[in-house]
């Protein structure tokens, strides 16, 4: 089982680097959202991370919460530009569009028992959230049954010989097929997809973000 050995080794290396406690803390933070906390800032974060650095989105979310909730699109775009968030005009517009969901977002999202069903709703109803971004948002607010498939994960999947090459586009069909493969790996490792993702991400970057 080449793939299983590869992913076990990946997890072992992350643990050897001392990152497991931080992964545990991060997973606990995600689960805590189900009890309290606004989901809108996390939605903004995931809208900002599309084709951009997670660090810039994280900093913007932390420092500009009031602006995310109330600034007009041009002002928000300037903030994004200063913070290093790519495609600042488009993303500012999308955050403003998503504000109408803020009061009912929690009720809608937690009405779904499965992250996969919640993801379908998000992709259909939030402009700018694709399969990866919607999965990212759901993982960050406590769902553990969706995979965040980005270039880092695809590279590891190739190295593990789980796939021969990355698909040219991550449409619904491709995304769900790749997610099935990762889900099988997570089950063999006795992990959730959320936990496996943090191990893979921290292995590639050396840090445990969200």
KOLBA-583398 format. One record per residue (C-alpha): x, z negated, y. Coordinates in nm, 2 decimals, decimal comma. Example, Ala and Ser with C-alpha at 12.3 -4.5 7.8 and 13.67 -1.06 7.14 Angstrom:
% residues 2
+--------+--------+--------+
:   east :     up :  north :
+--------+--------+--------+
:   1,23 :  -0,78 :  -0,45 :
:   1,37 :  -0,71 :  -0,11 :
+--------+--------+--------+
This chain:
% residues 210
+--------+--------+--------+
:   east :     up :  north :
+--------+--------+--------+
:   0,00 :   0,00 :   0,00 :
:   0,23 :   0,13 :   0,27 :
:  -0,02 :   0,07 :   0,55 :
:  -0,10 :  -0,29 :   0,45 :
:   0,28 :  -0,37 :   0,43 :
:   0,33 :  -0,21 :   0,77 :
:   0,06 :  -0,41 :   0,94 :
:   0,16 :  -0,73 :   0,77 :
:   0,51 :  -0,68 :   0,90 :
:   0,37 :  -0,61 :   1,25 :
:   0,17 :  -0,94 :   1,24 :
:   0,48 :  -1,13 :   1,10 :
:   0,70 :  -1,00 :   1,39 :
:   0,44 :  -1,11 :   1,65 :
:   0,43 :  -1,46 :   1,49 :
:   0,81 :  -1,47 :   1,47 :
:   0,82 :  -1,40 :   1,85 :
:   0,60 :  -1,71 :   1,91 :
:   0,30 :  -1,53 :   2,04 :
:   0,04 :  -1,65 :   1,79 :
:  -0,06 :  -1,96 :   1,99 :
:  -0,13 :  -1,74 :   2,30 :
:  -0,34 :  -1,50 :   2,08 :
:  -0,54 :  -1,80 :   1,96 :
:  -0,60 :  -1,92 :   2,31 :
:  -0,70 :  -1,58 :   2,43 :
:  -0,96 :  -1,54 :   2,14 :
:  -1,10 :  -1,88 :   2,23 :
:  -1,14 :  -1,77 :   2,59 :
:  -1,33 :  -1,46 :   2,48 :
:  -1,57 :  -1,66 :   2,27 :
:  -1,64 :  -1,90 :   2,55 :
:  -1,81 :  -1,62 :   2,75 :
:  -2,10 :  -1,65 :   2,51 :
:  -2,18 :  -2,00 :   2,65 :
:  -2,11 :  -1,94 :   3,02 :
:  -1,96 :  -1,72 :   3,28 :
:  -2,05 :  -1,40 :   3,46 :
:  -1,98 :  -1,08 :   3,26 :
:  -1,96 :  -0,86 :   3,56 :
:  -1,60 :  -0,93 :   3,65 :
:  -1,50 :  -0,84 :   3,30 :
:  -1,70 :  -0,52 :   3,33 :
:  -1,51 :  -0,44 :   3,65 :
:  -1,18 :  -0,51 :   3,48 :
:  -1,26 :  -0,26 :   3,20 :
:  -1,37 :   0,00 :   3,44 :
:  -1,04 :  -0,04 :   3,63 :
:  -0,82 :  -0,02 :   3,32 :
:  -0,93 :   0,33 :   3,22 :
:  -0,62 :   0,55 :   3,23 :
:  -0,44 :   0,27 :   3,43 :
:  -0,21 :  -0,03 :   3,38 :
:  -0,39 :  -0,33 :   3,25 :
:  -0,17 :  -0,56 :   3,47 :
:  -0,29 :  -0,39 :   3,79 :
:  -0,65 :  -0,43 :   3,69 :
:  -0,60 :  -0,79 :   3,59 :
:  -0,44 :  -0,87 :   3,92 :
:  -0,72 :  -0,70 :   4,11 :
:  -0,99 :  -0,88 :   3,91 :
:  -0,82 :  -1,22 :   3,98 :
:  -0,75 :  -1,17 :   4,35 :
:  -1,05 :  -0,96 :   4,46 :
:  -1,35 :  -1,11 :   4,29 :
:  -1,57 :  -1,12 :   4,61 :
:  -1,48 :  -0,76 :   4,70 :
:  -1,57 :  -0,64 :   4,35 :
:  -1,92 :  -0,79 :   4,40 :
:  -1,98 :  -0,68 :   4,75 :
:  -1,74 :  -0,44 :   4,92 :
:  -1,86 :  -0,09 :   4,99 :
:  -1,70 :   0,19 :   4,79 :
:  -1,45 :   0,31 :   5,06 :
:  -1,32 :  -0,05 :   5,12 :
:  -1,30 :  -0,11 :   4,75 :
:  -1,11 :   0,21 :   4,70 :
:  -0,85 :   0,10 :   4,96 :
:  -0,81 :  -0,23 :   4,78 :
:  -0,76 :  -0,05 :   4,45 :
:  -0,50 :   0,18 :   4,60 :
:  -0,30 :  -0,12 :   4,74 :
:  -0,32 :  -0,30 :   4,40 :
:  -0,20 :   0,01 :   4,21 :
:  -0,52 :   0,09 :   4,03 :
:  -0,52 :   0,46 :   3,95 :
:  -0,81 :   0,69 :   4,04 :
:  -0,91 :   0,44 :   4,30 :
:  -1,19 :   0,64 :   4,46 :
:  -1,36 :   0,72 :   4,14 :
:  -1,33 :   0,37 :   4,01 :
:  -1,45 :   0,21 :   4,33 :
:  -1,76 :   0,42 :   4,31 :
:  -1,82 :   0,32 :   3,95 :
:  -1,79 :  -0,05 :   4,02 :
:  -2,04 :  -0,01 :   4,30 :
:  -2,28 :   0,17 :   4,07 :
:  -2,25 :  -0,10 :   3,80 :
:  -2,35 :  -0,38 :   4,04 :
:  -2,72 :  -0,32 :   3,97 :
:  -2,65 :  -0,44 :   3,62 :
:  -2,48 :  -0,76 :   3,72 :
:  -2,80 :  -0,99 :   3,72 :
:  -2,91 :  -0,88 :   3,38 :
:  -2,59 :  -0,79 :   3,21 :
:  -2,55 :  -1,12 :   3,01 :
:  -2,91 :  -1,10 :   2,88 :
:  -2,87 :  -0,74 :   2,77 :
:  -2,53 :  -0,77 :   2,61 :
:  -2,60 :  -1,08 :   2,41 :
:  -2,94 :  -0,95 :   2,30 :
:  -2,73 :  -0,74 :   2,06 :
:  -2,62 :  -0,91 :   1,74 :
:  -2,35 :  -0,65 :   1,67 :
:  -2,08 :  -0,53 :   1,91 :
:  -2,12 :  -0,18 :   1,78 :
:  -2,48 :  -0,16 :   1,89 :
:  -2,40 :  -0,32 :   2,23 :
:  -2,13 :  -0,05 :   2,27 :
:  -2,38 :   0,23 :   2,22 :
:  -2,59 :   0,09 :   2,50 :
:  -2,29 :   0,05 :   2,73 :
:  -2,16 :   0,40 :   2,68 :
:  -2,50 :   0,54 :   2,75 :
:  -2,57 :   0,32 :   3,05 :
:  -2,25 :   0,25 :   3,24 :
:  -2,08 :   0,54 :   3,41 :
:  -1,71 :   0,53 :   3,34 :
:  -1,72 :   0,33 :   3,02 :
:  -1,61 :   0,54 :   2,73 :
:  -1,58 :   0,41 :   2,37 :
:  -1,24 :   0,24 :   2,43 :
:  -1,34 :   0,08 :   2,76 :
:  -1,68 :  -0,04 :   2,62 :
:  -1,50 :  -0,19 :   2,32 :
:  -1,25 :  -0,36 :   2,55 :
:  -1,53 :  -0,52 :   2,75 :
:  -1,71 :  -0,64 :   2,44 :
:  -1,40 :  -0,79 :   2,29 :
:  -1,33 :  -0,97 :   2,61 :
:  -1,67 :  -1,13 :   2,61 :
:  -1,67 :  -1,25 :   2,26 :
:  -1,76 :  -0,97 :   2,02 :
:  -1,51 :  -0,93 :   1,74 :
:  -1,64 :  -0,63 :   1,55 :
:  -1,51 :  -0,34 :   1,77 :
:  -1,17 :  -0,18 :   1,79 :
:  -0,98 :  -0,10 :   2,11 :
:  -0,81 :   0,23 :   2,03 :
:  -0,55 :   0,34 :   2,28 :
:  -0,21 :   0,52 :   2,25 :
:  -0,03 :   0,21 :   2,13 :
:  -0,27 :   0,16 :   1,85 :
:  -0,27 :   0,53 :   1,76 :
:   0,11 :   0,53 :   1,74 :
:   0,11 :   0,23 :   1,51 :
:  -0,15 :   0,39 :   1,29 :
:   0,07 :   0,70 :   1,26 :
:   0,37 :   0,48 :   1,17 :
:   0,16 :   0,30 :   0,91 :
:   0,06 :   0,64 :   0,77 :
:  -0,30 :   0,56 :   0,82 :
:  -0,34 :   0,89 :   1,01 :
:  -0,12 :   1,20 :   1,02 :
:  -0,16 :   1,26 :   1,39 :
:  -0,37 :   1,14 :   1,68 :
:  -0,69 :   1,34 :   1,75 :
:  -0,68 :   1,56 :   2,07 :
:  -0,97 :   1,37 :   2,21 :
:  -1,14 :   1,04 :   2,13 :
:  -1,50 :   1,15 :   2,11 :
:  -1,76 :   0,94 :   1,93 :
:  -1,69 :   1,09 :   1,59 :
:  -1,32 :   1,05 :   1,61 :
:  -1,34 :   0,70 :   1,76 :
:  -1,57 :   0,57 :   1,49 :
:  -1,36 :   0,73 :   1,21 :
:  -1,05 :   0,56 :   1,34 :
:  -1,23 :   0,23 :   1,38 :
:  -1,33 :   0,24 :   1,02 :
:  -0,97 :   0,27 :   0,92 :
:  -0,87 :  -0,03 :   1,14 :
:  -1,16 :  -0,23 :   1,01 :
:  -1,04 :  -0,19 :   0,66 :
:  -0,69 :  -0,31 :   0,76 :
:  -0,84 :  -0,61 :   0,94 :
:  -1,03 :  -0,71 :   0,64 :
:  -0,73 :  -0,69 :   0,41 :
:  -0,54 :  -0,91 :   0,66 :
:  -0,84 :  -1,15 :   0,68 :
:  -0,87 :  -1,09 :   1,05 :
:  -1,14 :  -0,97 :   1,29 :
:  -1,08 :  -0,64 :   1,47 :
:  -1,04 :  -0,85 :   1,79 :
:  -0,76 :  -1,05 :   1,64 :
:  -0,59 :  -0,75 :   1,50 :
:  -0,60 :  -0,57 :   1,83 :
:  -0,42 :  -0,86 :   2,01 :
:  -0,15 :  -0,86 :   1,74 :
:  -0,10 :  -0,49 :   1,78 :
:  -0,10 :  -0,49 :   2,16 :
:   0,14 :  -0,78 :   2,19 :
:   0,37 :  -0,62 :   1,93 :
:   0,39 :  -0,31 :   2,15 :
:   0,41 :  -0,48 :   2,49 :
:   0,56 :  -0,83 :   2,42 :
:   0,27 :  -1,00 :   2,62 :
:  -0,08 :  -1,11 :   2,54 :
:  -0,31 :  -0,97 :   2,80 :
:  -0,68 :  -0,92 :   2,76 :
+--------+--------+--------+
